[in-house]
Amino acid sequence: MTDAVAGPVTEPVAGSVTGPVTEPVAEPATGPVTGPRAASAGPQPGDTAPAQSPAQAPVGTGAASAYPGTQDSWFELLLLVLRAPDNLARHAVALALGWALAVLTLVLTWDSNPAGNLLFIIYPLLWIIHRIRRTGVLATVTFSVGLAAVDTARAPTAWVNAVADAGVSCLFSLFIGLWIWRTYEVSAQLTQALVNEQVARQALARTQAELAAAEHAAGAALERERWAREVHDTLAQGFVSVVTLSQAARSELAAGAPAAVGSRLDQLEAVARDNLAEARSLVAGEGPSALRVGDLGQALARLVDTQHRDGRRAALSVDLPDGLPRTVEVVVLRTVQEALSNVTRHSGAQEVVVSVACQSAGGLTELVITVVDDGVGAGDRPEGTGLTGMRSRVESLGGTLTVDPARAPGPQGRPGTVVEARIPL
């Protein structure tokens, strides 16, 4: 007889296989792989197909040239059956066909030596139709025993050669089959690792996009809050002064005092010019215009002067340290500005006292800003936009802000208000 030593046809692999491959079929790898049959079952629901190279493309999509003269549809049908998909009925058909062909080969080997060439098909086929490694090994050994038995029955005197031929064929098939099985497992693991990496990268990209969107939204909210604070502390208060001066001018016009009306119009013009300068400073991002045309003491003096123009007694005491940071100057100016605006709009006070000075205690130096009036007091009213913005400015420098009654209520029920801000230096 003609001795035949067969190596198995390799399993369909999803990755790069470094061993001899005679069946270039790509398989997706989407989970733990227990053997080549786990991938040979074909794509299942939920499978993720990895990118395929031309050498890995399924039959009928570019790999048909590896089988010259074979019709794609018939070959795909045959391969679909032999690959034993994860379907019990199809797997049973594959096993039945595979073993029927194996028995037929043994029968033909009994009658004809050339039939031994079919061993090059049978050994790989046995690996293909079995899903588990140990069943592939068992099938290979079983067929080899049958082959040795047939050859021994044909020539009892040459039983040693028959057993040796079958043993060599079995060992070679086992070596090639197990090696390619291991190669496939490693390839499938690498493919799965690449899929997992791609999924992780996509998740990271989504997370980064969400983080960027959240940071953008937070930045936009902070910018809106800053603009609201600046507009409230500058333009809104200027418009309040315009309204107050207009009402005073109307009253004086009704009283027949044209000279006083002219003075009010001059004040209105000055307030409007100040508001225009503040608006330009906001747009240019240059900070308060009052600090660009003079120092902090002069800016505070101009704020207190507006209280005089409103017919209110006002006093200012300033004792500033040298080299005060610009950020602290802005907070001091805006705090006094908002406190005086509240005096004008809400307190009905007749007198207001502003004090800015340094205090040292226990090794800590603080800049203390105090605005005291004799008005009706804050009462139980909730904090408005102005007071909230003032507190936010002071706390941004690590300071504190308190709003308390200035004294016990008198006969007229006017406890007054003391606004005190402390900023560490």
Summary of the structure (lengths in Angstrom):
residues: 425
radius of gyration: 46.8
end to end distance: 104.5
largest distance: 146.6
contacts: 1281
relative contact order: 0.07
helix: 62%
strand: 10%
